[in-house]
């Protein structure tokens, strides 16, 4: 992937993020840059996590050249739009502290939804096996999360060093957020996210903006996961 190739993908990623979040960088002001190697990527993001293909930072999105180049065209679209959503959250003046209080399942689920929405405009709606493959494998093995992932679940996945554990946490979040969006619409889900960013517990924020709490969402998440498995 070259800088020119990134510039071709960037406007659509920015537009998809704005469509979901309601604000964010414009297509003309979408700071994305390429790190040529893993060392440059780690230096740019201030972490040693070099296996990820891209990351949103306060100054923009940094792409990990070696990892990003291994992705399919669809995968590259998903990743850029995913990170664009994170950038939109960081830049929203209504979101304090770069959104660090938003539960990770909600933040990452929104980002995954944005990514797959971006890819879907070209390829059509992704099949469950395309969008949540590791989660469905875990479901068949009886090890899929029974609830939306907690921040501790994400921390455990990071600590394990398992790409599969990380994928399952992200994909479970995707299913949960897709369920919320389908049942309550974008405005309500974004309102929940902004409420939690200001420190409101997620159960209270859900009840305030959707009429039901986390226990109900967990039940609907399990129903949605069964439905996705039945589509295979």
SETIMI-578072 format. One line per field, with one value per residue: x, y, z of N, C-alpha, C in turn. Coordinates in steps of 0.2 Angstrom, whole numbers, plus 5000, padded with zeros to 4 digits. Atoms other than C-alpha are relative to their C-alpha. Layout:
REM residues N
n.X <- [X	...];
n.Y <- [Y	...];
n.Z <- [Z	...];
ca.X <- [X	...];
ca.Y <- [Y	...];
ca.Z <- [Z	...];
c.X <- [X	...];
c.Y <- [Y	...];
c.Z <- [Z	...];
This chain:
REM residues 232
n.X <- [5004	4997	5004	5005	5005	5004	5003	5006	5004	5001	5006	5006	5000	5002	5007	5004	5000	5004	5007	5001	4999	5004	4995	4993	4995	5003	4996	4994	4996	5000	4993	4998	4993	4998	4993	4997	4999	5003	4997	5003	5007	5000	4998	5005	5006	4998	5001	4996	5005	4998	5003	5006	4999	5001	5002	5002	4996	5003	4999	5003	4999	4994	5001	4995	4999	4999	5006	5006	5000	5002	5007	5004	5003	5006	4997	4997	5006	5003	4995	5000	5006	5000	4996	5003	5006	4996	4998	5006	5001	4994	5000	5006	5000	5005	4997	4994	4994	4999	5004	4997	5005	5005	4998	4997	5005	5003	4996	4997	5005	5002	4995	5000	5006	4998	4996	5004	5004	4996	4998	5007	5002	4997	5000	5006	4999	4996	5003	4997	4993	4995	5000	4999	4999	4997	5006	5004	4996	5000	5007	5001	4996	5003	4995	5001	5002	5007	5002	4995	4993	4999	4993	4995	4999	4996	4993	4998	4998	4994	4994	4999	4996	5003	5004	5007	5004	5002	5005	5007	5002	5002	5005	5006	5002	5003	5007	5004	5001	5004	5007	5002	5002	5006	5006	5001	4998	4994	5000	5000	4994	4995	5001	4997	4993	4998	5002	4995	4994	5001	4999	5006	4999	5003	5007	5004	5001	5005	5007	5002	5000	5003	5005	4999	4993	4995	5002	5004	4995	4997	5005	5000	4994	5000	5005	4997	4995	5003	5003	4994	4998	5005	5000	4995];
n.Y <- [4994	4994	4994	4999	5005	4998	4994	5002	5004	4996	4996	5004	5002	4994	4999	5005	4998	4994	5002	5004	4996	4994	4995	5003	4997	5000	5004	4996	5000	5007	5001	5007	5001	5007	5001	5005	5006	5001	4996	4993	5000	5000	4994	4995	5000	5000	5007	5005	5005	4999	5005	4998	4997	4992	4997	4993	4996	4993	4996	5003	5007	5003	5006	5004	5002	5007	5003	4998	5003	5007	5001	4999	4994	4999	4999	4993	4995	5001	4997	4992	4997	5001	4995	4993	4999	4998	4993	4996	5000	4996	4993	4997	4996	5002	5006	4999	5005	5005	5006	5006	5003	5004	5007	5002	5004	4995	4996	5004	5002	4995	5000	5006	4999	4995	5003	5005	4996	4997	5006	5003	4996	5003	5007	5002	5002	5006	5006	5001	5003	4994	4994	5002	5007	5003	5001	5005	5007	5001	5002	5007	5004	4998	4995	4993	4996	5000	4993	4995	5000	4994	4997	5005	5005	4998	5000	5007	5002	4997	5003	5007	5000	5004	4996	5003	4997	4993	5000	5002	4994	4994	5002	5000	4993	4998	5002	4996	4993	5001	5001	4993	4996	5002	4999	4994	4995	4997	4994	5002	5003	4995	4997	5004	5000	4994	4999	5004	4996	4995	5003	5004	5008	5002	5003	4994	4996	5004	4999	4994	4998	5006	5003	5006	5000	5004	5007	5001	5000	5006	5005	4999	5002	5007	5002	4998	5005	5006	4999	4999	5007	5004	4998	5003];
n.Z <- [5000	5001	4998	5005	4999	4994	5001	5004	4996	4995	5000	4998	4993	4996	5001	4997	4993	4999	5000	4994	4993	5000	5001	5001	5005	5006	5005	5002	4994	4998	4999	4999	5003	5001	4996	5005	4997	4993	4995	5001	4997	4993	4997	5001	4996	4993	4997	5003	5003	5007	5004	5002	5007	5000	4993	4999	4995	5000	5006	5006	5001	5003	5003	5000	5007	5001	4998	5004	5007	5000	5000	5007	5002	4995	4993	5000	4999	4994	4995	5000	4998	4993	4997	5002	4995	4994	5001	4999	4993	4997	5002	4999	4994	4995	4997	4996	4999	5006	5000	4997	4996	5003	4999	5006	5005	5004	5004	5006	5004	5005	5005	5004	5004	5005	5005	5005	5004	5006	5004	5003	5006	5007	5001	4997	4993	4999	4996	4993	5000	5001	4995	4994	5001	4994	4995	5002	4998	4992	4998	5001	4995	4993	4996	5001	4994	4999	4999	5004	4997	4996	5001	4997	5005	5005	4997	5000	5007	5001	4996	5003	5006	5005	5005	5000	4994	5001	5005	4997	4996	5005	5004	4995	4999	5007	4999	4995	5003	5006	4997	4997	5006	5003	4996	4998	5005	4999	4996	4993	4999	4999	4993	4995	4999	4998	4993	4997	5001	4995	4994	4998	5000	5006	4999	4999	5006	5004	4998	5002	5007	5004	4997	4997	4997	5002	5000	5006	5006	5000	5003	5007	5003	5000	5006	5006	5002	5002	5006	5004	5001	5004	5007	5003];
ca.X <- [5000	5006	5002	4993	4983	4978	4973	4960	4953	4953	4938	4925	4931	4929	4912	4906	4912	4903	4887	4888	4894	4886	4902	4921	4935	4929	4935	4947	4954	4957	4974	4980	4999	5008	5022	5034	5038	5033	5046	5040	5022	5026	5035	5021	5007	5018	5015	5024	5008	5014	5003	4988	4985	4981	4978	4969	4980	4976	4984	4976	4977	4993	4993	5005	5012	5017	5001	4989	4996	4992	4974	4961	4954	4938	4949	4958	4941	4935	4951	4951	4933	4935	4949	4940	4925	4938	4945	4928	4925	4942	4938	4920	4919	4904	4915	4927	4944	4944	4930	4940	4925	4914	4914	4925	4911	4902	4916	4924	4907	4902	4919	4917	4899	4907	4920	4908	4896	4910	4915	4896	4893	4904	4902	4884	4880	4893	4889	4891	4906	4914	4910	4911	4920	4930	4914	4904	4918	4918	4899	4900	4913	4902	4915	4907	4904	4887	4886	4893	4912	4917	4933	4941	4937	4946	4961	4961	4962	4976	4986	4983	4992	4979	4973	4958	4953	4954	4944	4930	4929	4928	4916	4904	4904	4900	4884	4879	4880	4872	4857	4856	4856	4843	4831	4834	4842	4858	4853	4849	4865	4876	4867	4871	4889	4890	4881	4894	4908	4902	4903	4885	4885	4881	4865	4858	4862	4854	4838	4838	4840	4833	4821	4829	4846	4861	4853	4840	4854	4863	4848	4846	4864	4862	4847	4856	4871	4860	4852	4869	4874	4858	4862	4877];
ca.Y <- [5000	5017	5035	5037	5021	5027	5044	5035	5025	5039	5050	5036	5030	5048	5049	5033	5038	5055	5046	5034	5046	5062	5072	5070	5074	5079	5070	5085	5084	5066	5064	5047	5042	5027	5020	5010	4997	4990	5000	5017	5012	5008	5024	5034	5027	5026	5007	4991	4983	4981	4967	4978	4986	5004	5015	5031	5044	5062	5068	5056	5038	5029	5014	5000	4997	4978	4973	4983	4977	4959	4963	4961	4976	4974	4972	4988	4997	4990	4995	5013	5016	5008	5019	5034	5031	5032	5048	5055	5051	5059	5075	5077	5092	5084	5069	5072	5064	5056	5045	5034	5031	5024	5005	4996	4985	5000	5010	4995	4989	5005	5005	4988	4992	5008	4997	4984	4997	5005	4988	4983	4998	4989	4971	4970	4965	4954	4937	4932	4921	4937	4949	4938	4922	4919	4922	4910	4896	4900	4898	4881	4876	4883	4896	4912	4926	4925	4944	4959	4960	4970	4981	4967	4954	4965	4967	4948	4946	4958	4950	4933	4938	4928	4936	4924	4931	4949	4945	4936	4952	4964	4953	4950	4969	4971	4960	4969	4986	4980	4974	4991	5000	4989	4990	5008	5018	5027	5043	5033	5023	5038	5046	5031	5032	5051	5049	5035	5047	5059	5046	5039	5020	5011	5002	5019	5027	5012	5014	5032	5032	5014	5010	4995	4990	4980	4963	4965	4969	4954	4943	4951	4949	4930	4929	4939	4927	4912	4920	4924	4906	4899	4909	4899];
ca.Z <- [5000	4995	5001	4985	4988	5005	4999	4987	5001	5014	5008	5009	5026	5032	5025	5032	5049	5048	5043	5058	5072	5065	5064	5061	5049	5032	5016	5013	5031	5034	5042	5038	5035	5031	5043	5031	5044	5061	5070	5063	5067	5085	5087	5079	5090	5106	5109	5105	5098	5080	5074	5071	5053	5059	5074	5078	5087	5092	5077	5065	5058	5056	5045	5048	5031	5032	5041	5031	5014	5019	5020	5005	4997	5008	5024	5020	5018	5034	5044	5038	5041	5058	5063	5055	5068	5082	5075	5074	5092	5097	5088	5094	5106	5115	5120	5135	5136	5119	5123	5135	5146	5133	5136	5124	5117	5112	5105	5095	5090	5082	5074	5067	5061	5052	5044	5037	5032	5021	5014	5011	4999	4986	4990	4997	5015	5022	5027	5045	5040	5033	5047	5062	5058	5074	5085	5075	5077	5096	5096	5088	5101	5115	5120	5113	5125	5133	5136	5127	5131	5146	5147	5157	5143	5131	5143	5145	5126	5125	5139	5131	5115	5106	5089	5090	5108	5102	5086	5096	5108	5093	5084	5099	5101	5082	5085	5100	5092	5076	5087	5096	5079	5072	5086	5091	5077	5075	5085	5101	5100	5098	5113	5123	5119	5122	5139	5144	5138	5151	5165	5165	5169	5153	5160	5165	5148	5139	5149	5146	5127	5122	5136	5142	5151	5149	5154	5140	5127	5133	5129	5112	5109	5112	5100	5087	5088	5086	5071	5063	5065	5058	5042	5038];
c.X <- [5004	4996	4995	4994	4995	4996	4993	4995	4997	4993	4994	5000	4998	4993	4996	5000	4996	4993	4998	5000	4996	5005	5007	5004	4996	5005	5007	5005	5000	5007	5002	5007	5002	5007	5003	5001	4998	5004	4998	4993	5000	5002	4995	4994	5002	4999	5004	4995	5000	4996	4993	5001	5000	4998	4998	5004	4997	5001	4998	5001	5006	4999	5007	5001	5000	4994	4994	5001	4998	4993	4997	4998	4994	5003	5003	4995	4998	5004	5000	4994	4999	5003	4997	4994	5004	5002	4994	4998	5005	4999	4993	5000	4995	5003	5006	5005	5000	4996	5002	4995	4995	5002	5003	4996	4996	5004	5003	4994	4997	5006	5000	4994	5002	5004	4996	4995	5004	5001	4993	4998	5002	4998	4993	5001	5004	4997	5003	5007	5005	5001	5002	5003	5003	4994	4996	5004	4999	4993	4999	5004	4997	5004	4998	4998	4992	4997	5004	5006	5000	5007	5005	5001	5005	5008	5003	5003	5006	5006	5001	5005	4997	4996	4993	4996	4998	4995	4993	4997	4997	4994	4993	4998	4996	4992	4996	4998	4995	4992	4997	4998	4994	4994	4999	5002	5007	5000	5000	5007	5006	4999	5002	5008	5003	4999	5006	5007	5000	5000	4994	5001	4996	4993	4995	4999	4996	4993	4998	4998	4997	4994	5001	5008	5004	4998	4995	5004	5004	4996	4999	5006	5000	4996	5003	5006	4998	4998	5006	5003	4996	5000	5005	4998];
c.Y <- [5006	5006	5001	4996	5002	5006	4999	4997	5005	5004	4996	4998	5006	5001	4995	5001	5006	4997	4996	5005	5007	5006	4997	5003	4999	4996	5004	5001	4994	4998	4993	5000	4993	4999	4994	4994	5000	5005	5007	5000	5000	5006	5005	4999	4999	4993	4995	4995	5001	4995	5003	5004	5007	5002	5007	5003	5007	5004	4997	4993	4998	4993	4996	4996	4992	4996	5002	4997	4993	4999	5000	5007	5002	5001	5007	5005	5000	5003	5007	5003	4999	5005	5007	5001	5002	5007	5005	5001	5005	5007	5003	5004	4998	4994	5002	4995	4995	4994	4994	4997	4996	4992	4997	4996	5005	5004	4995	4997	5005	5001	4995	5001	5005	4996	4996	5004	5003	4995	4998	5004	4997	4993	4997	4998	4994	4995	4999	4997	5005	5004	4997	4992	4996	4999	4994	4993	4999	4998	4993	4996	5001	5005	5007	5004	5000	5007	5004	5000	5006	5002	4994	4994	5003	5000	4993	4998	5003	4997	4993	5000	4997	5005	4997	5003	5007	5000	4998	5006	5005	4997	4999	5007	5003	4998	5003	5007	5000	4999	5006	5004	4998	5001	5007	5006	5003	5006	4997	4997	5005	5004	4996	5001	5007	5001	4996	5004	5005	4997	4996	4993	4998	4997	5006	5004	4996	5001	5007	5001	4994	4997	4994	4999	4995	4992	4999	5000	4994	4994	5001	4999	4992	4998	5002	4995	4994	5001	5000	4993	4996	5002	4997	4993];
c.Z <- [5000	5003	4995	5001	5006	4999	4996	5005	5006	5000	5002	5007	5004	5000	5003	5008	5002	5000	5006	5006	4999	4999	5000	4995	4993	4995	4998	5006	5004	5001	5001	4996	5001	5004	4996	5003	5007	5005	5000	5002	5007	5003	4999	5004	5007	5003	4996	4996	4992	4995	4997	4993	5000	5007	4999	5005	5000	4994	4993	5000	4997	4998	5000	4994	4999	5001	4995	4993	5000	5000	4993	5000	5005	5007	5001	5001	5007	5006	5000	5003	5008	5004	4999	5006	5006	5000	5001	5007	5004	4999	5002	5007	5006	5004	5004	5000	4995	5000	5004	5005	4997	5000	4993	4995	4996	4995	4994	4996	4995	4995	4995	4995	4994	4995	4995	4996	4994	4995	4996	4994	4993	4999	5002	5007	5001	5003	5007	5000	4998	5005	5007	5000	5007	5006	4998	5001	5007	5002	4999	5005	5007	5004	4998	5006	5001	5001	4996	5004	5005	4999	5002	4995	4995	5003	5000	4993	4998	5003	4997	4994	4995	4995	5000	5006	4998	4994	5003	5004	4995	4997	5004	5001	4994	5000	5004	4998	4994	5003	5003	4994	4997	5004	5002	4996	5002	5006	5008	5002	5001	5007	5005	5001	5003	5008	5004	5000	5006	5007	5002	4999	4994	5001	5001	4993	4995	5002	4998	4993	4996	5004	5004	5001	4997	5000	4994	4994	5000	4997	4993	4996	4998	4994	4994	4998	4997	4993	4995	4998	4996	4992	4996	4996];
